[in-house]
Amino acid sequence: MDINIDTTRIRLSEDPRSFNLSKPTILFLHDSLGCIELWRDFPNKIKKSTNFNVLSYDRQGYGKSERFSETKRSKDYLKKEAEILARLIDILELRKVILFGHSDGGTIALLTASLYPKKVTGIITEGAHVFVEKETLQGIREAKIAYKTTNLKDKLTKYHRNNTEDVFRMWAETWLSPSFLDWNIENYLSNIQCPSLIIQGENDEYGTLEQVYSIVQKTSGKSESLIISNIGHTPHKETPALVIDKTTNFVLNL
């Protein structure tokens, strides 16, 4: 299903008109190279384990949504995505919204809960960033090499089609820009009042556990961490059973 937010066409994974709005809705926010399809069956497994509504969407420029309207991102692009998400929640008239965000999506979840606390009941993040680390930049540099020398571009093209070059370039150029080195959203965290579950792989190639510690320590609402040994940046793919179990317990107790 497509929906227009202002002048931008966004692709939704489900038709929310079929939702039982007396139940919570878990809204899945994809990572910097992701889209609806790359969540695969994870949202439906969460739906089965919780009996909640589940919804994901392709942000502008990703998957089957409209192409980027700009050729260069601003430093506050994630804050702008939080503002778009808040508009989406209002347009769909969603209540009892729980945000599940991976990587960039996790940061968007944090910003949304900070800027619009009344719209968010709880948040789960995986590999979210609140400041720039050398590990993040090194991971992106290695991804740039893989994009040129392996089949990574072909894999992404399967999902992003004609948007692929822009998706990858906008991500890499923004984070590797010298002007982005001091990007930091820690000052937003104290405004987060809802409970949060902060998940990260111990061997996350895009960030250290300092990200987790900062989020848990600085949020005002009850915040708990889940640090998983021997995995990297995508816990819901690397240890799906554990993430489903912990997520289910967390949301059922909100």
Phi, psi and omega in degrees: 000136177257149177218146178262128172247109191058247182251012185251132179270126181241137178268128176258152179281336184223165171266105184296347178295343178270357184287149167270100188284000171281347177261154175297156175243125175266120184253119184266130184244114187286170183277189188289342177238015189262186178189180179308308188297330182285349170288341183053230186264007184300312179301321180292329176292322176293321178300316181294323184280340184247336188064027175264164168291145174230145183209137170229165180209156175271118175296161181306133180094347185251152173051239184255012175280174180297151181295160176305141177266359179227160180256352180215138181273149172276164182296333182259031184299328180288326175295320177296323177294326176296322178294321177295318178299318178298321177296319179298315179301318180292314182299320181276356179056043180280142176237159179052057184272129174246128182260130174240106185240137178252127176057243174307321179296327176293320177295320177298320177299315180298315181294321180295316179295330178284313185281331184228062187301331181285346182268350190236126180272328181191161178223145171236130177237151172232122175059034179288152177245138173238354173201167183270134176236157179297330178295323178297312183294321178294320177299321179290321178298320178293324177295323177298319178295316180298323180298327182271333191245351180236190180271017180303317180300317179297320179297317180291325181297329177302328185256323185258350176051234184291351180273353193303310181302316181293319180302311183289315183297315182298321179293305185294315182297320182296307185289331181270359178292136177304329182288347182267353186300329181262014177299134184198130179242018181300331180291346177276340192294326182294343178277354181278113185259339184280160175297151180218145174243116188251108186255139173205143172285140182298331181253030179307123183281354182245008179178157180264175179289351175300331176298313181298312183300319180297314182297311184297321183285330190260343178287149180277326178284168178298124184230133178233150181254151172228102180256121188252125182289149169064025174226170183252231194274351185233072182305322184292344175261327185277325178224063187300319183298317180295315181294321177297315180297312182292321179295316181298313179299320182296309186287329180288345180254012177285000000 
